[in-house]
Amino acid sequence: MSFGAKERNVFRHLDIGVSVGSTGLGLDLSTHVTDYLRVRAGVDFTPHIAFPMSFSLQSYSDGGGVTANNFEKLQNYMHRLTGIEVDDRVELDGKPTMTNFKMLFDIYPWKTKGWRATVGFYAGSRKVAKALNTMGEMPSLVAVNIYNNFYDFIMSDDAIDKPIFGDTYLDPFLVDDLRADLETEGHMGIHVGDFKDGKPYMMQPDTDGMVKVSAFVNAFKPYVGLGYTGDLGKSKRFTLDVDCGMMIWGGSPSLVTHDGTNLTKDVVNIKGKPGDYVDLMTTFKVYPVVSVRFAYKLF
């Protein structure tokens, strides 16, 4: 590969490139400032491809811990309260959401060879991935919220002291019977894992009947890497770039649920595929970048 003298000035030529790789799909413009320096600027975004995962629904109480043995009984309670058959598992879809502006500087130590070093940065939103329940889980999660609110009401003094509507009060004997029946059952929730002090972390749906987890990193992400640029064809209007490097996104991502719990820092013993995803995210202190770019010289 060779860059002629007529191309040594800024903007004497301009390339448009498309790329695909671990940062997603990209579109950029590039120009050689000198024989030894090229500047690239553009945007990368990740397609929202879903990665399925699931959690189990269980009951829990402050004194009795977590149990799945009474789930059928609670299913019957929730069916009587809501008319909904509640599933024993909650399905979630995890999706990458990275969109970044990029500014990269390619440094060519040898002007007649395509090997190069690259430095620069990516900048975008802090949220790089999200997971939320599928639409099919909405009825079950709404039913869980209704049951938990009913449980809290029955166990509180309001069940006897305040009317349920108008001037109508619940029979105190009925309240006592319900309390005796429900107090050993506890709330319903998703047993995600355990806090570091040993207490179970039970995630309840939010007020919209949803469960959500979002992954956050730094908005500004420096980049360092190595690469190669080569011509395609005799016309030299088409070029191929290969990049390999790392995006420094500020340590392990924070995986934050809708109730504010950080799964990366606060929770351990996360089971199944969700635990595998959390372990994978916490392993990468930087984000590996591997991409292939095809470019066309506009002028």
Sequence and secondary structure as in RCSB ss.txt:
>XXXX:A:sequence
MSFGAKERNVFRHLDIGVSVGSTGLGLDLSTHVTDYLRVRAGVDFTPHIAFPMSFSLQSYSDGGGVTANNFEKLQ
NYMHRLTGIEVDDRVELDGKPTMTNFKMLFDIYPWKTKGWRATVGFYAGSRKVAKALNTMGEMPSLVAVNIYNNF
YDFIMSDDAIDKPIFGDTYLDPFLVDDLRADLETEGHMGIHVGDFKDGKPYMMQPDTDGMVKVSAFVNAFKPYVG
LGYTGDLGKSKRFTLDVDCGMMIWGGSPSLVTHDGTNLTKDVVNIKGKPGDYVDLMTTFKVYPVVSVRFAYKLF
>XXXX:A:secstr
    GGG STTSS EEEEEEETTEEEEEEEEEEETTEEEEEEEEE     EEEEEEEEEEETTTEEESTTHHHHH
HHHHHHHS    SEEEEEEEE  EEEEEEEEE SSTTS EEEEEEEEEE SEEEEEEE GGGHHHHHHHHHHHHH
HHHHHSTHHHHS SBTTB   HHHHHHHHHHHTTT EEEEEEEEETTS EEEE   TTS  EEEEE  SEEEEEE
EEEEEEESTT  EEEEEEEEEE  SSS EEEETTS BTTTTEE   HHHHHHHHHHHH SSEEEEEEEEEEE  
